[in-house]
Amino acid sequence: MEPNGEFKLFCGSSNPKLGKDLCAALKVDQGKIILKKFSNGETYVQFLENVRAEDVFLLQTAISPINDYLIELLIMIDAAKRSSAGRITVITPNYFYARQDRKTASREPITAKLVANLITAAGADRMVTMDLHSDQLQGFFDIPLDNLPARQLFIKKAKEIGSNSVVVSPDAGSLKASTKIAEKLGLDLAIINKARREHNSAQALGIVGASVLGKNCLIFDDIVDTAGSLCAAIELLKKEGALKVYAFVTHGILSGKAIERISESSIEKLFVTDTLPMDETSSKIEVISISEYLAKAIHCIHYNESVSKLFE
């Protein structure tokens, strides 16, 4: 099919390395744009090249300071819309406020839905993200949404570890995704029974399903933040006789003492993607690039091809 005009990729200031790598994978120059703040803290955006009737892709990911980068993205969308862009596709590898996707107590907001409304109202025509925290988030958007799974990147690494392994779901919420991965790898599945009593705190209570005794354990999850629950799961698996423990996590937020916890834990290796910039790391952490993967998604969208083939 004919492409939707020419396409240009403009990158927000949240993850400059990913923007550079993505442009290299696409073999295009990064779109010229001014991103700055006035002395009172207001954000200013200006495109320095023509985008009229062109396919515009805007890259911005959710990382601290979350609110600053969200506002910057909304202003980028508005600038593209007012510059008569043909189609505006927002790429947020790590979605803003993804974990606030439902009410768990009285008088709470559903902030993930609010962000979806803001992005749509600003003028976005399409969204691309990776491994949303929950499936229900896809229903928050009234524009097309492509939720790319990182499992395609992780399965290749997992196969290198060998067949003496078992896939471990870190909690009930990850069971569906972990089941798909276990089926792809032809491995048994174990589930960690986890209790969360407050924000950023969880306790691993026990293991159900396949035995982990004498096995390499492969944990797959969408987010590692403070790494408290991940490290608790690792120690539980080792206590139950696991040989080695590997973790595959899409979004490495790694806030607070997360790096220190991982370095001091019994984990063999933590694989994370570069949906978020990794300014600090550890010998136990390996970063897997998503630039080629995102480049394929952009190619499919621009040429009006099916994106679902990237899910297989």
ZAKOL-289355 format. One line per field, with one value per residue (C-alpha): x, y, z. Coordinates in Angstrom, 1 decimal. Example, Ala and Ser with C-alpha at 12.3 -4.5 7.8 and 13.67 -1.06 7.14 Angstrom:
! residues 2
east	c(12.3 / 13.7) .
north	c(-4.5 / -1.1) .
up	c(7.8 / 7.1) .
! end
This chain:
! residues 312
east	c(0.0 / 1.0 / 2.7 / 0.9 / 3.2 / 6.8 / 7.6 / 9.7 / 10.7 / 11.0 / 12.4 / 11.5 / 14.2 / 13.4 / 15.5 / 18.0 / 20.1 / 17.0 / 16.1 / 19.5 / 19.6 / 16.1 / 17.0 / 20.1 / 17.9 / 15.5 / 18.4 / 16.9 / 18.0 / 16.3 / 13.8 / 15.0 / 13.1 / 13.6 / 12.7 / 13.4 / 12.0 / 11.4 / 12.7 / 9.3 / 9.4 / 7.0 / 7.9 / 8.5 / 8.4 / 9.1 / 9.5 / 12.4 / 11.3 / 8.1 / 5.7 / 2.6 / 0.8 / 3.6 / 3.6 / 5.0 / 6.3 / 6.9 / 9.1 / 8.8 / 9.0 / 7.9 / 10.8 / 11.4 / 10.5 / 7.3 / 5.1 / 7.7 / 8.1 / 4.3 / 3.7 / 6.5 / 4.9 / 1.5 / 3.0 / 4.9 / 1.6 / -0.2 / 2.7 / 2.5 / -1.3 / -1.1 / 1.6 / -0.9 / 0.9 / -0.8 / -0.8 / 0.6 / 1.8 / 3.0 / 5.6 / 5.8 / 7.8 / 7.1 / 3.5 / 2.9 / 1.1 / 0.6 / 0.3 / -2.6 / -5.0 / -7.9 / -9.4 / -8.1 / -9.6 / -12.3 / -11.8 / -8.8 / -8.2 / -7.6 / -4.7 / -3.7 / -7.1 / -6.7 / -3.3 / -5.0 / -7.6 / -4.9 / -2.9 / -6.0 / -7.3 / -3.9 / -4.3 / -2.6 / -3.9 / -2.2 / -0.2 / 2.7 / 3.9 / 5.4 / 4.1 / 1.4 / 1.0 / -2.4 / -4.5 / -7.4 / -5.2 / -5.8 / -9.4 / -8.6 / -7.8 / -10.2 / -7.4 / -5.5 / -3.0 / -0.2 / 1.0 / 4.3 / 5.4 / 9.0 / 8.8 / 10.1 / 13.4 / 13.6 / 12.8 / 15.9 / 18.0 / 16.1 / 16.8 / 20.5 / 20.1 / 19.1 / 16.2 / 16.9 / 14.7 / 11.3 / 9.3 / 8.3 / 5.4 / 6.2 / 2.5 / -1.0 / -1.1 / 1.8 / 0.3 / -1.1 / 2.1 / 4.2 / 2.0 / 2.5 / 6.3 / 6.4 / 4.4 / 6.8 / 9.9 / 8.3 / 8.9 / 6.9 / 5.4 / 5.7 / 3.8 / 4.9 / 2.2 / 2.8 / 1.0 / 1.2 / 0.2 / 1.3 / 2.8 / 6.3 / 6.2 / 5.4 / 6.1 / 6.7 / 4.8 / 5.3 / 5.5 / 2.8 / 3.0 / 6.1 / 9.0 / 12.0 / 14.4 / 17.6 / 16.2 / 17.2 / 14.4 / 13.3 / 11.2 / 9.3 / 7.7 / 6.8 / 8.3 / 11.1 / 11.0 / 12.6 / 13.5 / 12.2 / 9.7 / 12.0 / 14.8 / 12.4 / 11.2 / 14.8 / 15.7 / 12.5 / 13.4 / 17.0 / 15.6 / 13.4 / 16.4 / 16.6 / 19.9 / 20.2 / 17.7 / 17.4 / 14.9 / 13.6 / 11.9 / 10.7 / 10.8 / 13.8 / 12.8 / 15.3 / 14.5 / 15.9 / 18.3 / 17.2 / 20.7 / 22.3 / 19.6 / 20.2 / 23.9 / 23.7 / 21.1 / 21.5 / 20.3 / 22.5 / 21.4 / 18.7 / 17.8 / 16.0 / 15.2 / 16.1 / 12.6 / 14.1 / 17.7 / 20.2 / 22.4 / 23.6 / 24.0 / 25.5 / 27.5 / 24.4 / 22.3 / 22.3 / 20.4 / 18.6 / 18.0 / 14.4 / 15.5 / 15.3 / 12.0 / 10.5 / 11.9 / 10.0 / 6.8 / 7.3 / 7.9 / 4.6 / 2.6 / 4.0 / 3.4 / 0.0 / 1.0 / -0.1 / 1.8 / 0.5 / 3.2 / 5.7 / 3.8 / 4.6) .
north	c(0.0 / 3.6 / 5.3 / 8.2 / 10.9 / 11.2 / 10.4 / 12.2 / 11.2 / 13.8 / 12.8 / 14.3 / 14.8 / 11.8 / 9.1 / 10.7 / 7.5 / 5.5 / 8.3 / 8.2 / 4.4 / 4.4 / 6.9 / 4.8 / 1.7 / 3.6 / 5.2 / 8.6 / 11.9 / 12.9 / 15.6 / 19.1 / 20.5 / 23.0 / 21.8 / 24.2 / 25.7 / 29.3 / 30.8 / 30.2 / 26.5 / 26.5 / 24.2 / 25.5 / 23.4 / 24.4 / 22.2 / 23.5 / 21.7 / 21.4 / 18.6 / 19.5 / 16.4 / 14.2 / 11.1 / 12.4 / 10.1 / 11.5 / 9.5 / 10.2 / 7.7 / 7.9 / 8.5 / 11.0 / 13.8 / 12.1 / 15.2 / 17.3 / 14.8 / 14.2 / 17.9 / 18.1 / 15.3 / 16.9 / 20.2 / 18.3 / 16.7 / 20.1 / 21.7 / 18.9 / 19.2 / 23.0 / 22.5 / 20.4 / 17.0 / 14.3 / 11.8 / 11.9 / 8.7 / 8.8 / 6.3 / 5.9 / 2.7 / 3.1 / 4.4 / 7.3 / 6.4 / 2.8 / 1.4 / 3.7 / 1.7 / 1.1 / 2.2 / 0.2 / 2.5 / 5.1 / 8.5 / 7.5 / 8.6 / 6.3 / 8.3 / 6.0 / 6.8 / 10.5 / 10.4 / 8.5 / 11.3 / 14.0 / 12.4 / 11.9 / 15.4 / 16.9 / 15.5 / 12.1 / 9.8 / 6.6 / 5.2 / 2.7 / 1.4 / -1.8 / -4.2 / -2.2 / -3.0 / -4.5 / -5.5 / -3.2 / -0.2 / -0.9 / 0.0 / 3.4 / 4.8 / 5.9 / 5.9 / 2.8 / 1.4 / -1.0 / -2.7 / -4.4 / -7.4 / -7.5 / -11.3 / -11.5 / -10.0 / -12.0 / -15.5 / -15.4 / -14.8 / -17.4 / -20.1 / -19.6 / -20.5 / -24.1 / -26.6 / -27.3 / -24.4 / -23.4 / -20.2 / -18.4 / -15.9 / -13.3 / -12.9 / -13.7 / -10.6 / -11.8 / -15.3 / -14.8 / -13.4 / -16.0 / -18.8 / -17.7 / -17.5 / -21.0 / -22.4 / -20.7 / -22.2 / -25.5 / -25.2 / -25.8 / -22.9 / -22.0 / -19.1 / -17.1 / -16.3 / -12.6 / -10.3 / -6.5 / -4.6 / -1.1 / 0.8 / -0.3 / -3.2 / -6.8 / -10.1 / -13.5 / -16.1 / -19.3 / -21.2 / -23.2 / -25.1 / -26.8 / -27.6 / -25.3 / -27.8 / -28.1 / -25.8 / -22.5 / -20.1 / -17.6 / -14.7 / -12.5 / -9.2 / -5.8 / -3.5 / -3.6 / -0.4 / -0.6 / -4.3 / -5.3 / -7.8 / -9.2 / -9.8 / -11.4 / -13.8 / -14.6 / -15.5 / -17.6 / -19.5 / -20.1 / -21.3 / -23.8 / -25.2 / -23.3 / -23.6 / -20.1 / -17.3 / -15.0 / -12.1 / -10.5 / -7.2 / -4.7 / -1.5 / -1.0 / 1.9 / 0.9 / 3.6 / 4.1 / 1.3 / -1.0 / -1.3 / -2.0 / -4.7 / -6.4 / -6.4 / -7.9 / -10.5 / -14.1 / -13.3 / -14.6 / -11.9 / -9.2 / -8.5 / -5.1 / -3.2 / 0.4 / 1.7 / 3.8 / 5.2 / 3.4 / 5.9 / 3.6 / -0.2 / -3.3 / -6.3 / -8.3 / -6.2 / -6.5 / -4.0 / -5.3 / -2.7 / -2.2 / 0.2 / -2.4 / -3.6 / -0.1 / 0.6 / -2.3 / -1.1 / 2.4 / 0.9 / -1.1 / 1.9 / 4.2 / 1.8 / 0.8 / -2.8 / -5.1 / -4.5 / -7.8 / -9.8 / -8.3 / -10.1 / -13.6) .
up	c(0.0 / -0.5 / 2.5 / 4.3 / 2.8 / 3.9 / 7.5 / 10.1 / 13.6 / 16.4 / 19.8 / 23.1 / 25.7 / 27.9 / 26.2 / 23.7 / 23.2 / 22.2 / 19.8 / 18.2 / 18.0 / 16.4 / 13.8 / 13.0 / 12.6 / 10.3 / 8.4 / 8.8 / 10.3 / 13.5 / 13.1 / 14.1 / 17.0 / 19.8 / 23.3 / 26.1 / 29.3 / 30.1 / 33.3 / 35.0 / 34.1 / 31.1 / 28.3 / 24.8 / 21.6 / 17.9 / 14.9 / 12.7 / 9.5 / 7.5 / 8.6 / 6.5 / 5.3 / 6.5 / 8.7 / 12.1 / 14.8 / 18.2 / 20.7 / 24.4 / 27.3 / 30.9 / 33.3 / 36.1 / 36.1 / 34.7 / 34.6 / 32.8 / 30.0 / 29.8 / 29.3 / 26.8 / 24.8 / 24.8 / 23.6 / 20.8 / 19.7 / 19.7 / 17.7 / 15.1 / 14.8 / 14.4 / 11.8 / 9.7 / 10.1 / 8.0 / 10.8 / 14.3 / 15.9 / 19.5 / 20.6 / 24.4 / 25.0 / 28.7 / 29.1 / 31.5 / 34.8 / 33.6 / 37.1 / 38.0 / 35.8 / 38.3 / 41.6 / 44.5 / 47.2 / 47.5 / 46.0 / 43.8 / 40.2 / 37.2 / 36.0 / 33.1 / 31.6 / 32.2 / 30.3 / 27.4 / 27.2 / 27.2 / 24.4 / 22.3 / 23.0 / 22.1 / 18.6 / 18.4 / 15.7 / 16.9 / 19.9 / 20.1 / 23.4 / 24.9 / 27.4 / 29.1 / 32.8 / 32.2 / 29.2 / 30.2 / 29.4 / 25.7 / 26.1 / 27.5 / 24.0 / 21.3 / 18.8 / 17.4 / 19.8 / 19.2 / 22.4 / 21.3 / 23.4 / 24.5 / 24.7 / 21.1 / 22.2 / 25.5 / 24.0 / 21.9 / 25.1 / 27.1 / 24.5 / 25.1 / 28.8 / 27.9 / 28.3 / 32.0 / 32.9 / 34.1 / 33.4 / 36.6 / 36.7 / 39.4 / 40.3 / 39.2 / 37.1 / 34.9 / 34.5 / 31.0 / 29.5 / 31.3 / 30.0 / 26.4 / 26.9 / 28.5 / 25.6 / 23.1 / 24.9 / 25.6 / 29.3 / 32.5 / 34.5 / 38.1 / 39.8 / 42.8 / 45.3 / 46.1 / 48.5 / 48.1 / 51.2 / 50.1 / 47.2 / 46.1 / 48.6 / 48.0 / 49.8 / 48.0 / 50.0 / 48.1 / 44.8 / 43.0 / 39.8 / 38.4 / 40.7 / 40.5 / 42.3 / 40.2 / 37.5 / 35.9 / 36.7 / 34.1 / 35.5 / 33.0 / 34.1 / 32.6 / 35.3 / 37.9 / 40.0 / 43.5 / 42.9 / 46.3 / 45.2 / 42.4 / 44.9 / 47.3 / 44.5 / 43.7 / 47.3 / 47.5 / 44.3 / 45.6 / 48.9 / 47.0 / 45.3 / 42.0 / 40.2 / 38.7 / 38.4 / 35.4 / 35.1 / 31.9 / 32.5 / 29.8 / 31.8 / 34.1 / 36.2 / 38.9 / 41.4 / 44.9 / 45.9 / 43.1 / 41.5 / 44.9 / 45.7 / 42.4 / 42.7 / 46.2 / 45.2 / 44.0 / 40.5 / 37.7 / 35.2 / 34.8 / 31.2 / 30.6 / 27.4 / 26.8 / 26.9 / 29.7 / 29.8 / 31.9 / 33.5 / 36.2 / 35.9 / 37.4 / 36.1 / 36.7 / 34.3 / 30.6 / 28.3 / 25.2 / 22.5 / 21.2 / 18.3 / 15.5 / 16.9 / 17.0 / 13.5 / 12.1 / 13.8 / 12.3 / 8.9 / 9.2 / 10.3 / 7.7 / 4.8 / 6.2 / 6.8 / 9.6 / 12.9 / 14.3 / 12.5 / 15.0 / 17.7 / 16.4) .
! end
